[in-house]
């Protein structure tokens, strides 16, 4: 590491430069005036520069001292900010949630402002992933996944059942199920059979041509829909949330039951979720019930 003066001397120098008074700096730092004077003299000797001008009635900064005080103050402020952000009391109370990226984008994130309004003292940190797995080393309070509830070695508690529905651009013409057979279809990897299931529910055979676009997330599929590339089948919950928050989408058909659900995942023997997680979970279940009744 490059040359760095004693951090204790630097802290004392910053306080003395701010107060321009060794007695006030000593009071702030819990030191004696003699200790402050010793720290400053030691720092000046180490740097080979005088930092203060001293007179019987007045303490001042030299030109070099004034320049150095700005740098030291900024460095200490950066350390304090980082320390508070990473280790402060507020961070220890942060609610940490993990969810698949599409669930985070089109469901959980849209609920968070209402949760913050109801519980402003609970900050939230949300991490997301594409396939609902990992990063497993991420320390989270709530792990939400979409699937069949059969993750090996994990306990799954169902949060809500889901349905799927075709979506199109809001400015597009209404299409019958038969017309949708001929419309451009966007597939989501891992859910390629959604279109076939939806057409079968309408008493129709699925389109036999290959999809022009296949993407790995609902987020990308929705962006393609908005760009006019065609139609996609997505979770009805996602579609309605997106529309409610201004996305120019429309439901292009009737929702049908989906084989997967959202689950809360935890490891066997894991410690009980903290109170903030239980509070959010109870609150989220209430929101789910409200959506189901709407």
Secondary structure in CASP SS format (residue, H / E / C, confidence):
PFRMAT SS
TARGET T0000
AUTHOR 0000-0000-0000
METHOD secondary structure of the structure
MODEL  1
X C 1.00
X C 1.00
X C 1.00
X C 1.00
X C 1.00
X C 1.00
X H 1.00
X H 1.00
X H 1.00
X H 1.00
X H 1.00
X H 1.00
X H 1.00
X H 1.00
X H 1.00
X H 1.00
X H 1.00
X H 1.00
X H 1.00
X C 1.00
X C 1.00
X H 1.00
X H 1.00
X H 1.00
X H 1.00
X H 1.00
X H 1.00
X H 1.00
X H 1.00
X C 1.00
X C 1.00
X C 1.00
X H 1.00
X H 1.00
X H 1.00
X H 1.00
X H 1.00
X H 1.00
X H 1.00
X H 1.00
X H 1.00
X H 1.00
X H 1.00
X H 1.00
X H 1.00
X H 1.00
X H 1.00
X C 1.00
X C 1.00
X C 1.00
X C 1.00
X E 1.00
X E 1.00
X E 1.00
X C 1.00
X C 1.00
X C 1.00
X C 1.00
X E 1.00
X E 1.00
X E 1.00
X C 1.00
X H 1.00
X H 1.00
X H 1.00
X H 1.00
X H 1.00
X H 1.00
X H 1.00
X H 1.00
X H 1.00
X H 1.00
X H 1.00
X H 1.00
X H 1.00
X H 1.00
X H 1.00
X H 1.00
X H 1.00
X H 1.00
X H 1.00
X H 1.00
X H 1.00
X H 1.00
X H 1.00
X H 1.00
X H 1.00
X C 1.00
X H 1.00
X H 1.00
X H 1.00
X H 1.00
X C 1.00
X C 1.00
X E 1.00
X E 1.00
X E 1.00
X E 1.00
X E 1.00
X E 1.00
X H 1.00
X H 1.00
X H 1.00
X H 1.00
X H 1.00
X H 1.00
X H 1.00
X H 1.00
X H 1.00
X H 1.00
X H 1.00
X H 1.00
X H 1.00
X H 1.00
X H 1.00
X H 1.00
X H 1.00
X H 1.00
X C 1.00
X C 1.00
X C 1.00
X C 1.00
X C 1.00
X E 1.00
X E 1.00
X E 1.00
X E 1.00
X E 1.00
X E 1.00
X C 1.00
X C 1.00
X C 1.00
X C 1.00
X C 1.00
X C 1.00
X C 1.00
X C 1.00
X C 1.00
X C 1.00
X C 1.00
X C 1.00
X E 1.00
X E 1.00
X E 1.00
X E 1.00
X E 1.00
X E 1.00
X C 1.00
X C 1.00
X C 1.00
X C 1.00
X C 1.00
X C 1.00
X E 1.00
X E 1.00
X E 1.00
X E 1.00
X E 1.00
X E 1.00
X E 1.00
X E 1.00
X E 1.00
X E 1.00
X E 1.00
X E 1.00
X E 1.00
X E 1.00
X E 1.00
X E 1.00
X C 1.00
X C 1.00
X C 1.00
X C 1.00
X C 1.00
X C 1.00
X C 1.00
X H 1.00
X H 1.00
X H 1.00
X H 1.00
X H 1.00
X H 1.00
X C 1.00
X C 1.00
X E 1.00
X E 1.00
X E 1.00
X E 1.00
X C 1.00
X C 1.00
X C 1.00
X C 1.00
X C 1.00
X H 1.00
X H 1.00
X H 1.00
X H 1.00
X H 1.00
X H 1.00
X H 1.00
X H 1.00
X C 1.00
X C 1.00
X C 1.00
X C 1.00
X C 1.00
X C 1.00
X C 1.00
X C 1.00
X C 1.00
X C 1.00
X C 1.00
X E 1.00
X E 1.00
X E 1.00
X C 1.00
X C 1.00
X H 1.00
X H 1.00
X H 1.00
X H 1.00
X H 1.00
X H 1.00
X H 1.00
X H 1.00
X H 1.00
X C 1.00
X C 1.00
X C 1.00
X C 1.00
X E 1.00
X E 1.00
X E 1.00
X E 1.00
X E 1.00
X H 1.00
X H 1.00
X H 1.00
X H 1.00
X H 1.00
X H 1.00
X H 1.00
X H 1.00
X H 1.00
X C 1.00
X C 1.00
X C 1.00
X C 1.00
X E 1.00
X E 1.00
X E 1.00
X C 1.00
X C 1.00
X C 1.00
X C 1.00
X E 1.00
X E 1.00
X E 1.00
X E 1.00
X E 1.00
X E 1.00
X E 1.00
X E 1.00
X E 1.00
X E 1.00
X E 1.00
X E 1.00
X C 1.00
X C 1.00
X C 1.00
X C 1.00
X C 1.00
X C 1.00
X C 1.00
X H 1.00
X H 1.00
X H 1.00
X H 1.00
X H 1.00
X H 1.00
X H 1.00
X H 1.00
X H 1.00
X H 1.00
X H 1.00
X H 1.00
X H 1.00
X H 1.00
X H 1.00
X H 1.00
X H 1.00
X H 1.00
X H 1.00
X C 1.00
END
